[in-house]
């Protein structure tokens, strides 16, 4: 299962919360990331999140989307299911993994 953020959500991610901007990390987590995560986990699949094709990711967007998912479901569980792709900005992968791991 694959989520390509630039096509499935937006190529211009916003701030942390829905009340701060359109295309927020909270909106992405609630409307796309968590439902797809739940489906992938239920089916025993990896959830591949492709970060390529966007115009950059605010730190607050990434922390709320991925760190927020880990706060809700547990970091080990999230790291077990999610696989990240970022050929445009490879350092994003470790940054996101750091947000997920910080919720332990």
C-alpha positions, 0 to 999 in steps of 0.5 A, spaced: 500 500 500 502 506 498 501 513 499 504 519 495 503 525 499 504 530 493 498 526 489 494 523 494 494 529 499 497 536 497 504 538 494 504 544 499 503 541 506 501 546 511 502 547 518 501 542 524 494 543 526 487 544 522 486 550 525 492 553 523 492 552 515 490 548 509 493 541 508 495 540 515 499 535 518 493 533 523 489 533 517 493 528 513 494 524 519 486 523 520 484 523 513 489 519 510 495 516 514 491 513 520 486 510 515 491 507 511 496 505 516 490 501 519 488 498 513 495 496 511 496 493 518 490 489 518 492 486 511 499 484 514 502 489 509 507 495 509 505 502 508 509 506 503 509 513 504 512 517 498 515 524 500 517 525 493 514 531 489 512 536 494 515 543 495 518 542 502 515 539 508 514 544 514 517 540 521 510 541 524 507 538 519 511 532 519 512 531 527 504 532 527 503 527 522 508 521 524 509 523 531 502 524 532 500 517 529 506 514 534 503 518 540 496 515 538 498 508 536 505 507 539 512 508 536 514 500 535 507 499 532 508 505 527 515 503 525 514 496 524 508 498 518 511 504 515 516 505 510 518 511 507 521 514 501 524 520 499 529 520 493 528 528 493 530 529 500 533 523 503 534 526 510 527 527 511 527 519 512 531 519 519 528 526 521 521 522 521 523 516 524 526 521 529 519 524 531 516 517 531 521 514 536 521 520 540 514 518 542 517 512 546 
